[in-house]
């Protein structure tokens, strides 16, 4: 189906181009969101990726799956781009993140507060776990996000990262181990003996401005989970990780978003309009 849309888009069919974008835009946005924490940065970077995809569409040779070609462009763009706001803010790795968490006051919530703050608690959990991802270096993070959280097949992963299969698996294993080691040492979601819990930290996160109960960033539009939208749906059961900490990430919201601004940007570009004969 992608091939049909591509051929039509290259002949100037705007609706075919829009269909092609809508088939894959949401997935790449969610990858960007897990990579960058910020919805604003994720949308900007995702649009940059798609401008590249559209501008190079005529070079697609139809010999491989469009998703493989698309993912390779996305991966290279993310690896090469300048550091974004959250990457500059969280620059102390896991040690720095641990110190920051320990500096947030702890508050025991009573039963009524747990009910009242339930959405904020979920926001705190998703936000804190997303922050943990930022402690991995960019390549590690991207390999873990695509390989474990979104269930990209290892063979495909090695291809889009331009790594040997064994090297790709080593890098994925290292990212997984580094993240688990921190969570096992710090996070009560993974190890119940740890004192740091989402409930106890929520009021502190609110006080520090990390969580705004009136404007939830991650939990407001929650409809389905990431594990419902794994990259290869036909292999969904195989892609569900055996690692408990990865399953926690796969239970995060998968945000359904539309390419609201992208097609307008394409139509404003004389160069892109010429390439696509629009």
Backbone as CSV, one residue per row, in Angstrom:
resi,resn,N_x,N_y,N_z,CA_x,CA_y,CA_z,C_x,C_y,C_z
1,UNK,0.826,-1.204,0.000,0.000,0.000,0.000,0.867,1.264,0.000
2,UNK,1.977,1.259,0.766,2.866,2.421,0.781,3.355,2.748,-0.630
3,UNK,3.720,1.705,-1.377,4.243,1.913,-2.730,3.230,2.624,-3.615
4,UNK,1.962,2.258,-3.475,0.904,2.896,-4.265,0.821,4.376,-3.932
5,UNK,0.841,4.697,-2.647,0.767,6.090,-2.224,1.993,6.883,-2.702
6,UNK,3.170,6.264,-2.626,4.397,6.950,-3.037,4.342,7.288,-4.527
7,UNK,3.977,6.306,-5.342,3.915,6.532,-6.786,2.903,7.616,-7.135
8,UNK,1.772,7.604,-6.443,0.754,8.635,-6.702,1.226,10.004,-6.225
9,UNK,1.877,10.032,-5.058,2.379,11.299,-4.525,3.410,11.910,-5.457
10,UNK,4.260,11.072,-6.046,5.297,11.569,-6.957,4.717,12.061,-8.279
11,UNK,3.453,11.761,-8.499,2.764,12.268,-9.691,1.924,13.506,-9.371
12,UNK,2.052,13.976,-8.126,1.368,15.202,-7.760,0.071,15.024,-7.005
13,UNK,-0.202,13.806,-6.526,-1.451,13.533,-5.805,-1.281,13.918,-4.330
14,UNK,-1.814,15.066,-3.955,-1.680,15.556,-2.577,-2.358,14.636,-1.574
15,UNK,-3.514,14.081,-1.926,-4.226,13.199,-0.997,-3.429,11.921,-0.741
16,UNK,-2.732,11.411,-1.764,-1.896,10.219,-1.584,-0.723,10.528,-0.661
17,UNK,-0.127,11.709,-0.838,0.965,12.124,0.038,0.478,12.229,1.475
18,UNK,-0.691,12.809,1.664,-1.257,12.945,3.003,-1.529,11.585,3.631
19,UNK,-2.044,10.645,2.844,-2.294,9.288,3.353,-0.990,8.619,3.767
20,UNK,0.058,8.788,2.963,1.358,8.206,3.284,1.886,8.765,4.600
21,UNK,1.777,10.073,4.754,2.238,10.717,5.987,1.449,10.200,7.190
22,UNK,0.130,10.178,7.073,-0.712,9.788,8.204,-0.493,8.329,8.611
23,UNK,-0.066,7.483,7.688,0.183,6.068,8.015,1.362,5.897,8.971
24,UNK,2.308,6.828,8.941,3.553,6.630,9.703,3.918,7.784,10.627
25,UNK,3.265,8.928,10.474,3.640,10.132,11.214,3.525,9.941,12.726
26,UNK,2.459,9.295,13.161,2.222,9.147,14.602,3.301,8.284,15.253
27,UNK,3.723,7.233,14.551,4.767,6.372,15.117,6.066,7.147,15.299
28,UNK,6.497,7.868,14.260,7.753,8.605,14.384,7.637,9.718,15.429
29,UNK,6.443,10.315,15.571,6.253,11.324,16.619,6.462,10.708,17.995
30,UNK,5.902,9.524,18.238,6.038,8.891,19.545,7.475,8.481,19.836
31,UNK,8.219,8.088,18.812,9.643,7.823,18.990,10.354,9.120,19.398
32,UNK,10.053,10.216,18.693,10.660,11.509,19.026,10.297,11.937,20.445
33,UNK,9.060,11.685,20.847,8.616,12.083,22.188,9.380,11.314,23.255
34,UNK,9.588,10.026,23.054,10.357,9.243,24.019,11.823,9.659,24.019
35,UNK,12.288,10.159,22.877,13.682,10.595,22.793,13.913,11.963,23.423
36,UNK,12.879,12.826,23.397,13.096,14.240,23.721,12.242,14.767,24.864
37,UNK,11.319,13.944,25.390,10.509,14.325,26.557,9.503,15.427,26.239
38,UNK,9.934,16.455,25.549,9.110,17.635,25.270,8.231,17.414,24.041
39,UNK,6.923,17.681,24.195,6.017,17.584,23.055,6.394,18.586,21.965
40,UNK,6.773,19.771,22.360,7.141,20.805,21.388,8.354,20.374,20.569
41,UNK,9.409,19.907,21.254,10.612,19.464,20.551,10.308,18.245,19.683
42,UNK,9.487,17.326,20.198,9.149,16.117,19.444,8.429,16.458,18.148
43,UNK,7.497,17.400,18.213,6.760,17.790,17.007,7.687,18.465,16.004
44,UNK,8.548,19.352,16.490,9.480,20.043,15.590,10.412,19.053,14.905
45,UNK,10.997,18.145,15.678,11.943,17.182,15.110,11.234,16.214,14.168
46,UNK,10.041,15.787,14.542,9.296,14.881,13.668,8.986,15.548,12.326
47,UNK,8.612,16.820,12.356,8.358,17.531,11.107,9.627,17.685,10.273
48,UNK,10.757,17.921,10.941,12.035,17.994,10.225,12.333,16.667,9.535
49,UNK,12.075,15.567,10.247,12.291,14.236,9.668,11.414,14.049,8.436
50,UNK,10.161,14.444,8.552,9.234,14.225,7.445,9.506,15.139,6.266
51,UNK,10.021,16.324,6.493,10.443,17.177,5.378,11.568,16.481,4.613
52,UNK,12.497,15.867,5.338,13.571,15.112,4.683,13.004,13.935,3.892
53,UNK,12.074,13.204,4.513,11.480,12.047,3.840,10.802,12.476,2.541
54,UNK,10.014,13.532,2.625,9.267,13.998,1.457,10.219,14.516,0.379
55,UNK,11.259,15.250,0.797,12.195,15.812,-0.181,13.007,14.728,-0.875
56,UNK,13.152,13.562,-0.229,13.938,12.467,-0.818,13.059,11.346,-1.376
57,UNK,11.763,11.572,-1.413,10.831,10.511,-1.796,11.124,9.962,-3.184
58,UNK,11.560,10.810,-4.084,11.837,10.352,-5.452,13.035,9.414,-5.520
59,UNK,13.864,9.392,-4.461,15.028,8.503,-4.452,14.702,7.111,-3.896
60,UNK,13.489,6.932,-3.369,13.097,5.620,-2.852,13.024,4.637,-4.018
61,UNK,13.735,3.501,-3.884,13.881,2.583,-5.020,12.902,1.410,-5.030
62,UNK,12.034,1.332,-4.032,10.994,0.300,-3.954,11.563,-1.117,-3.777
63,UNK,12.864,-1.226,-3.514,13.469,-2.552,-3.328,13.360,-3.025,-1.879
64,UNK,13.243,-2.101,-0.964,13.080,-2.442,0.454,11.750,-1.883,0.932
65,UNK,11.362,-2.262,2.141,10.120,-1.730,2.711,10.280,-0.235,2.959
66,UNK,9.212,0.505,2.716,9.251,1.951,2.952,9.582,2.257,4.404
67,UNK,9.062,1.438,5.337,9.325,1.687,6.755,10.823,1.619,7.056
68,UNK,11.534,0.682,6.424,12.974,0.564,6.648,13.684,1.830,6.204
69,UNK,13.334,2.304,5.040,13.920,3.529,4.474,13.582,4.724,5.360
70,UNK,12.330,4.811,5.764,11.858,5.891,6.631,12.596,5.882,7.969
71,UNK,12.684,4.706,8.605,13.329,4.610,9.915,14.794,5.012,9.830
72,UNK,15.455,4.662,8.721,16.869,5.006,8.590,17.049,6.519,8.535
73,UNK,16.178,7.191,7.799,16.238,8.653,7.739,15.979,9.250,9.123
74,UNK,14.972,8.724,9.821,14.635,9.220,11.159,15.793,9.028,12.122
75,UNK,16.385,7.841,12.110,17.500,7.532,13.017,18.677,8.461,12.752
76,UNK,19.054,8.622,11.493,20.198,9.478,11.173,19.934,10.933,11.557
77,UNK,18.713,11.394,11.348,18.391,12.778,11.711,18.494,12.981,13.215
78,UNK,17.934,12.063,13.982,17.952,12.189,15.439,19.377,12.117,15.980
79,UNK,20.184,11.220,15.425,21.561,11.080,15.910,22.412,12.298,15.585
80,UNK,22.107,12.980,14.484,22.956,14.089,14.024,22.498,15.469,14.491
81,UNK,21.260,15.589,15.007,20.729,16.919,15.320,21.416,17.521,16.553
82,UNK,21.303,18.844,16.676,21.846,19.524,17.845,21.103,19.096,19.106
83,UNK,21.762,19.221,20.248,21.132,18.861,21.513,19.907,19.733,21.775
84,UNK,18.859,19.097,22.273,17.628,19.802,22.587,17.598,20.183,24.071
85,UNK,16.550,20.910,24.457,16.481,21.508,25.795,16.650,20.488,26.916
86,UNK,15.939,19.364,26.829,15.997,18.385,27.917,17.353,17.701,27.978
87,UNK,18.001,17.534,26.821,19.335,16.920,26.810,20.354,17.839,27.462
88,UNK,20.153,19.125,27.304,21.046,20.086,27.954,20.759,20.180,29.448
89,UNK,19.477,19.995,29.819,19.085,20.106,31.233,19.542,18.885,32.032
90,UNK,19.389,17.702,31.448,19.797,16.467,32.142,21.142,16.049,31.571
91,UNK,22.201,16.607,32.122,23.532,16.345,31.575,24.454,15.650,32.569
92,UNK,23.895,15.214,33.687,24.721,14.555,34.694,24.560,13.056,34.713
93,UNK,23.872,12.515,33.685,23.671,11.075,33.633,22.820,10.578,34.792
94,UNK,22.936,9.303,35.065,22.122,8.697,36.121,22.494,9.234,37.507
95,UNK,23.757,9.544,37.724,24.162,10.075,39.031,23.506,11.429,39.298
96,UNK,23.520,12.286,38.278,22.892,13.592,38.430,21.391,13.483,38.610
97,UNK,20.788,12.538,37.879,19.334,12.359,37.980,18.959,11.857,39.371
98,UNK,19.769,10.964,39.910,19.513,10.436,41.255,19.576,11.563,42.293
99,UNK,20.579,12.429,42.175,20.707,13.539,43.118,19.496,14.468,43.031
100,UNK,19.023,14.700,41.806,17.863,15.571,41.637,16.621,14.944,42.262
101,UNK,16.423,13.647,42.049,15.274,12.955,42.647,15.330,13.016,44.168
102,UNK,16.530,12.827,44.706,16.679,12.839,46.165,16.438,14.218,46.747
103,UNK,16.598,15.260,45.921,16.378,16.628,46.411,14.893,17.002,46.429
104,UNK,14.052,16.188,45.753,12.613,16.458,45.722,11.990,15.963,47.026
105,UNK,11.260,16.812,47.747,10.664,16.385,49.023,9.705,15.209,48.847
106,UNK,9.630,14.400,49.891,8.733,13.238,49.911,7.527,13.544,50.794
107,UNK,6.335,13.194,50.297,5.108,13.411,51.067,4.277,12.126,51.048
108,UNK,3.900,11.662,52.207,2.986,10.524,52.298,1.570,11.005,51.978
109,UNK,0.929,10.353,51.036,-0.436,10.728,50.660,-1.441,9.855,51.395
110,UNK,-2.516,10.466,51.887,-3.589,9.660,52.465,-4.498,9.156,51.338
111,UNK,-5.450,8.329,51.676,-6.315,7.710,50.670,-7.045,8.709,49.806
112,UNK,-7.536,9.783,50.413,-8.278,10.796,49.661,-7.359,11.519,48.689
113,UNK,-6.143,11.824,49.133,-5.194,12.518,48.268,-4.797,11.648,47.072
114,UNK,-4.659,10.344,47.300,-4.312,9.432,46.205,-5.387,9.480,45.121
115,UNK,-6.650,9.536,45.544,-7.758,9.610,44.587,-7.750,10.953,43.860
116,UNK,-7.620,12.030,44.616,-7.653,13.379,44.030,-6.491,13.590,43.065
117,UNK,-5.322,13.066,43.438,-4.107,13.295,42.648,-3.773,12.133,41.710
118,UNK,-4.731,11.259,41.457,-4.442,10.040,40.676,-3.831,10.347,39.313
119,UNK,-4.388,11.334,38.593,-3.846,11.660,37.269,-2.466,12.299,37.395
120,UNK,-2.265,13.105,38.420,-0.956,13.717,38.640,0.086,12.660,39.001
121,UNK,-0.327,11.638,39.738,0.586,10.547,40.080,1.032,9.821,38.818
122,UNK,0.090,9.549,37.920,0.441,8.910,36.654,1.333,9.818,35.812
123,UNK,1.041,11.102,35.833,1.885,12.075,35.124,3.299,12.054,35.698
124,UNK,3.404,12.015,37.018,4.711,11.976,37.674,5.472,10.720,37.268
125,UNK,4.774,9.590,37.219,5.420,8.324,36.853,5.962,8.374,35.434
126,UNK,5.111,8.789,34.494,5.527,8.813,33.090,6.639,9.835,32.874
127,UNK,6.488,11.017,33.502,7.500,12.048,33.361,8.839,11.631,33.950
128,UNK,8.802,11.015,35.128,10.042,10.591,35.785,10.735,9.494,34.985
129,UNK,9.961,8.526,34.497,10.553,7.449,33.700,11.103,7.990,32.378
130,UNK,10.402,8.956,31.795,10.891,9.569,30.559,12.202,10.306,30.816
131,UNK,12.310,10.924,31.995,13.554,11.569,32.374,14.696,10.581,32.524
132,UNK,14.383,9.384,33.036,15.418,8.346,33.162,16.015,7.995,31.810
133,UNK,15.174,7.946,30.785,15.671,7.635,29.438,16.722,8.651,28.997
134,UNK,16.539,9.903,29.430,17.454,10.955,29.007,18.852,10.779,29.587
135,UNK,18.995,9.910,30.574,20.305,9.660,31.171,21.172,8.751,30.298
136,UNK,20.541,8.045,29.353,21.299,7.274,28.379,21.850,8.228,27.328
137,UNK,23.026,7.921,26.757,23.489,8.777,25.667,22.554,8.590,24.480
138,UNK,22.623,9.496,23.525,21.592,9.563,22.488,21.485,8.264,21.683
139,UNK,22.614,7.681,21.313,22.549,6.429,20.540,21.945,5.312,21.378
140,UNK,22.409,5.174,22.616,21.846,4.160,23.516,20.343,4.332,23.645
141,UNK,19.941,5.582,23.875,18.526,5.879,24.085,17.694,5.512,22.864
142,UNK,18.186,5.871,21.686,17.433,5.611,20.462,17.354,4.114,20.175
143,UNK,18.439,3.402,20.417,18.426,1.949,20.229,17.451,1.302,21.208
144,UNK,17.448,1.771,22.457,16.533,1.200,23.444,15.082,1.555,23.124
145,UNK,14.837,2.811,22.747,13.472,3.249,22.433,12.909,2.447,21.270
146,UNK,13.695,2.314,20.213,13.182,1.613,19.035,13.239,0.095,19.210
147,UNK,14.330,-0.387,19.789,14.520,-1.828,19.882,13.697,-2.508,20.952
148,UNK,13.548,-1.861,22.113,12.819,-2.487,23.222,11.422,-1.884,23.399
149,UNK,11.342,-0.571,23.528,10.034,0.029,23.820,9.071,-0.153,22.654
150,UNK,9.560,0.083,21.415,8.686,-0.031,20.253,8.853,-1.342,19.483
151,UNK,9.671,-2.240,19.993,9.717,-3.603,19.484,10.219,-3.776,18.065
152,UNK,11.175,-2.925,17.632,11.761,-3.110,16.304,12.554,-4.406,16.278
153,UNK,12.348,-5.210,15.271,13.089,-6.458,15.096,14.606,-6.183,15.073
154,UNK,15.395,-7.075,15.684,16.832,-6.845,15.797,17.519,-6.751,14.433
155,UNK,17.078,-7.551,13.491,17.683,-7.505,12.160,17.420,-6.157,11.502
156,UNK,16.185,-5.685,11.611,15.840,-4.366,11.090,16.600,-3.288,11.858
157,UNK,16.686,-3.443,13.184,17.401,-2.464,13.998,18.855,-2.329,13.577
158,UNK,19.518,-3.448,13.338,20.925,-3.394,12.922,21.062,-2.709,11.570
159,UNK,20.070,-2.903,10.700,20.109,-2.297,9.366,19.923,-0.787,9.443
160,UNK,18.937,-0.336,10.203,18.659,1.102,10.220,19.710,1.881,11.010
161,UNK,20.416,1.208,11.934,21.497,1.864,12.672,22.853,1.634,12.012
162,UNK,22.843,0.866,10.899,24.072,0.563,10.160,25.112,-0.099,11.068
163,UNK,24.664,-1.116,11.806,25.524,-1.875,12.703,25.428,-3.358,12.364
164,UNK,26.468,-4.100,12.710,26.348,-5.548,12.591,25.297,-6.017,13.592
165,UNK,24.696,-7.172,13.328,23.656,-7.677,14.224,24.198,-7.864,15.634
166,UNK,25.410,-8.411,15.744,25.981,-8.657,17.075,26.281,-7.349,17.796
167,UNK,26.765,-6.342,17.068,27.066,-5.051,17.689,25.790,-4.343,18.118
168,UNK,24.759,-4.438,17.277,23.464,-3.839,17.635,22.934,-4.471,18.924
169,UNK,22.992,-5.783,19.005,22.485,-6.471,20.201,23.299,-6.114,21.434
170,UNK,24.607,-5.946,21.278,25.447,-5.550,22.407,25.067,-4.161,22.911
171,UNK,24.853,-3.230,21.979,24.488,-1.871,22.361,23.109,-1.835,23.014
172,UNK,22.169,-2.620,22.483,20.840,-2.687,23.076,20.915,-3.286,24.475
173,UNK,21.690,-4.345,24.625,21.839,-4.991,25.927,22.471,-4.042,26.946
174,UNK,23.451,-3.260,26.506,24.113,-2.316,27.415,23.134,-1.225,27.858
175,UNK,22.356,-0.709,26.921,21.366,0.319,27.267,20.345,-0.233,28.249
176,UNK,19.880,-1.443,27.978,18.889,-2.108,28.833,19.455,-2.317,30.233
177,UNK,20.706,-2.757,30.303,21.343,-3.028,31.595,21.552,-1.746,32.386
178,UNK,22.036,-0.691,31.723,22.279,0.583,32.406,20.980,1.145,32.985
179,UNK,19.912,1.078,32.200,18.629,1.605,32.657,18.076,0.774,33.804
180,UNK,18.147,-0.556,33.658,17.627,-1.423,34.712,18.418,-1.244,36.007
181,UNK,19.730,-1.118,35.903,20.560,-0.965,37.105,20.138,0.257,37.899
182,UNK,19.869,1.361,37.183,19.424,2.574,37.875,18.053,2.365,38.499
183,UNK,17.123,1.809,37.736,15.759,1.644,38.239,15.717,0.644,39.398
184,UNK,16.504,-0.390,39.303,16.536,-1.392,40.373,17.118,-0.821,41.654
185,UNK,18.001,0.148,41.499,18.643,0.778,42.658,17.823,1.933,43.221
186,UNK,16.939,2.529,42.378,16.294,3.770,42.765,14.768,3.709,42.788
187,UNK,14.163,2.994,41.854,12.728,3.116,41.579,11.917,1.985,42.215
188,UNK,10.886,2.355,42.967,10.056,1.346,43.632,9.143,0.599,42.659
189,UNK,8.988,1.101,41.429,8.205,0.377,40.434,8.883,-0.938,40.062
190,UNK,10.208,-0.936,40.106,10.990,-2.127,39.767,11.383,-2.907,41.011
191,UNK,11.755,-2.194,42.061,12.178,-2.827,43.314,11.399,-2.190,44.466
192,UNK,10.457,-2.909,45.017,9.567,-2.368,46.052,10.307,-1.930,47.304
193,UNK,11.543,-2.369,47.465,12.322,-1.979,48.636,12.893,-0.564,48.524
194,UNK,12.837,0.018,47.318,13.359,1.378,47.137,12.392,2.399,47.720
195,UNK,12.909,3.434,48.363,12.028,4.429,48.997,11.390,5.409,48.021
196,UNK,11.945,5.562,46.818,11.441,6.555,45.863,10.218,6.002,45.145
197,UNK,9.055,6.571,45.430,7.819,6.105,44.797,7.081,7.273,44.161
198,UNK,6.288,6.965,43.138,5.543,8.006,42.418,4.585,8.734,43.364
199,UNK,3.863,7.978,44.215,2.927,8.586,45.154,3.624,9.599,46.055
200,UNK,4.745,9.173,46.615,5.431,10.007,47.601,6.089,11.240,46.980
201,UNK,6.439,11.159,45.711,7.143,12.266,45.060,6.208,13.237,44.340
202,UNK,4.939,12.868,44.161,4.058,13.679,43.319,3.914,15.107,43.823
203,UNK,3.636,15.295,45.098,3.506,16.663,45.619,4.807,17.444,45.437
204,UNK,5.926,16.770,45.624,7.219,17.418,45.416,7.422,17.820,43.971
205,UNK,7.010,16.940,43.043,7.097,17.264,41.613,6.205,18.458,41.268
206,UNK,5.020,18.494,41.883,4.111,19.617,41.647,4.749,20.914,42.172
207,UNK,5.307,20.848,43.382,5.941,22.019,43.973,7.135,22.514,43.169
208,UNK,7.863,21.580,42.558,9.045,21.951,41.769,8.681,22.384,40.352
209,UNK,7.406,22.232,39.986,6.968,22.635,38.653,7.111,21.569,37.591
210,UNK,7.489,20.346,37.991,7.634,19.261,37.019,6.280,18.683,36.609
211,UNK,5.300,18.793,37.491,3.945,18.319,37.201,2.977,19.459,37.444
212,UNK,2.122,19.729,36.460,1.087,20.759,36.591,-0.271,20.068,36.508
213,UNK,-0.970,19.905,37.635,-2.261,19.198,37.622,-3.278,19.819,36.680
214,UNK,-3.120,21.113,36.371,-4.065,21.802,35.482,-3.690,21.657,34.015
215,UNK,-2.484,21.167,33.742,-2.036,21.018,32.360,-1.126,19.804,32.262
216,UNK,-1.736,18.633,32.198,-0.972,17.394,32.131,-0.375,17.220,30.738
217,UNK,0.910,16.911,30.695,1.610,16.778,29.414,1.496,15.372,28.840
218,UNK,1.576,14.361,29.691,1.668,12.987,29.211,0.380,12.185,29.385
219,UNK,-0.442,12.562,30.332,-1.577,11.712,30.697,-2.902,12.241,30.188
220,UNK,-2.915,13.459,29.663,-4.181,14.106,29.320,-4.931,13.401,28.195
221,UNK,-4.206,12.955,27.152,-4.862,12.366,25.990,-4.667,10.846,25.928
222,UNK,-4.535,10.241,27.074,-4.260,8.810,27.139,-5.432,7.995,26.597
223,UNK,-5.169,7.180,25.572,-6.198,6.316,25.000,-5.714,4.874,24.904
224,UNK,-4.570,4.676,24.269,-4.018,3.330,24.136,-2.572,3.335,24.609
225,UNK,-2.033,2.143,24.808,-0.668,1.999,25.300,0.289,1.691,24.147
226,UNK,1.558,1.955,24.398,2.569,1.696,23.376,2.530,0.250,22.927
227,UNK,2.345,-0.686,23.864,2.383,-2.089,23.450,1.228,-2.461,22.521
228,UNK,0.223,-1.589,22.426,-0.845,-1.813,21.452,-0.449,-1.353,20.052
229,UNK,0.650,-0.613,19.955,1.075,-0.042,18.681,2.527,-0.377,18.382
230,UNK,2.949,-1.581,18.753,4.325,-1.976,18.479,4.593,-1.935,16.987
231,UNK,5.864,-1.735,16.646,6.230,-1.534,15.246,5.769,-2.662,14.345
232,UNK,5.925,-3.905,14.798,5.504,-5.054,13.999,4.339,-5.725,14.698
233,UNK,3.133,-5.338,14.329,1.952,-5.836,15.015,1.801,-7.342,14.878
234,UNK,2.259,-7.895,13.767,2.120,-9.333,13.553,2.966,-10.136,14.523
235,UNK,3.996,-9.469,15.084,4.887,-10.143,16.023,4.697,-9.601,17.431
236,UNK,3.504,-9.083,17.718,3.288,-8.342,18.952,3.662,-9.133,20.197
237,UNK,3.270,-10.399,20.262,3.563,-11.181,21.455,5.061,-11.382,21.617
238,UNK,5.770,-11.547,20.499,7.217,-11.707,20.580,7.891,-10.402,20.985
239,UNK,7.292,-9.276,20.608,7.907,-7.985,20.884,7.654,-7.501,22.310
240,UNK,6.695,-8.090,22.989,6.478,-7.734,24.396,7.661,-8.244,25.208
241,UNK,8.361,-7.332,25.828,9.620,-7.675,26.468,9.421,-8.536,27.718
242,UNK,10.419,-9.387,27.974,10.434,-10.157,29.216,10.953,-9.306,30.378
243,UNK,11.575,-8.172,30.073,12.134,-7.310,31.101,11.026,-6.439,31.686
244,UNK,10.844,-6.539,33.003,9.737,-5.831,33.635,9.849,-4.328,33.433
245,UNK,11.063,-3.768,33.518,11.199,-2.320,33.381,10.837,-1.870,31.969
246,UNK,11.120,-2.711,30.961,10.728,-2.358,29.595,9.216,-2.433,29.426
247,UNK,8.575,-3.405,30.057,7.115,-3.495,29.987,6.463,-2.269,30.627
248,UNK,7.121,-1.693,31.634,6.603,-0.459,32.233,6.592,0.673,31.209
249,UNK,7.646,0.755,30.397,7.686,1.779,29.353,6.672,1.478,28.254
250,UNK,6.504,0.203,27.919,5.542,-0.162,26.879,4.101,0.092,27.323
251,UNK,3.885,0.274,28.627,2.550,0.591,29.144,2.275,2.094,29.156
252,UNK,3.240,2.902,28.709,3.014,4.345,28.619,2.041,4.654,27.491
253,UNK,1.400,5.828,27.536,0.468,6.192,26.463,1.144,6.270,25.102
254,UNK,0.457,5.796,24.081,0.845,6.035,22.692,-0.046,7.166,22.205
255,UNK,0.554,8.283,21.891,-0.231,9.488,21.598,-0.615,9.554,20.125
256,UNK,-1.906,9.570,19.884,-2.427,9.697,18.519,-2.395,11.169,18.131
257,UNK,-1.574,11.496,17.146,-1.441,12.883,16.721,-1.511,12.959,15.209
258,UNK,-1.851,14.108,14.708,-1.991,14.309,13.267,-0.922,15.271,12.765
259,UNK,-0.584,15.131,11.490,0.412,16.005,10.868,-0.249,17.323,10.472
260,UNK,-0.659,18.076,11.482,-1.464,19.284,11.245,-0.724,20.342,10.423
261,UNK,0.522,20.567,10.761,1.266,21.657,10.131,2.119,21.192,8.965
262,UNK,2.389,19.902,8.882,3.394,19.417,7.948,3.018,19.650,6.496
263,UNK,1.818,19.243,6.101,1.423,19.379,4.698,1.397,20.846,4.276
264,UNK,0.996,21.730,5.201,1.021,23.157,4.898,2.441,23.638,4.621
265,UNK,3.414,23.117,5.406,4.811,23.486,5.194,5.289,22.994,3.834
266,UNK,4.859,21.785,3.464,5.229,21.235,2.162,4.684,22.109,1.043
267,UNK,3.435,22.499,1.185,2.781,23.285,0.139,3.334,24.704,0.044
268,UNK,3.999,25.171,1.119,4.618,26.495,1.089,5.994,26.460,0.416
269,UNK,6.570,25.264,0.301,7.927,25.125,-0.223,7.902,24.965,-1.741
270,UNK,8.472,25.925,-2.447,8.538,25.860,-3.908,9.324,24.640,-4.359
271,UNK,10.411,24.347,-3.621,11.276,23.215,-3.978,10.519,21.887,-3.841
272,UNK,9.827,21.707,-2.715,9.088,20.461,-2.506,7.922,20.318,-3.469
273,UNK,7.254,21.408,-3.730,6.142,21.367,-4.686,6.631,20.959,-6.067
274,UNK,7.813,21.428,-6.446,8.385,21.053,-7.742,8.773,19.592,-7.771
275,UNK,9.372,19.120,-6.675,9.784,17.705,-6.595,8.576,16.781,-6.741
276,UNK,7.472,17.180,-6.127,6.265,16.339,-6.123,5.265,16.732,-7.215
277,UNK,5.650,17.676,-8.055,4.795,18.126,-9.155,3.427,18.634,-8.672
278,UNK,3.455,19.294,-7.526,2.192,19.776,-6.951,1.806,21.121,-7.579
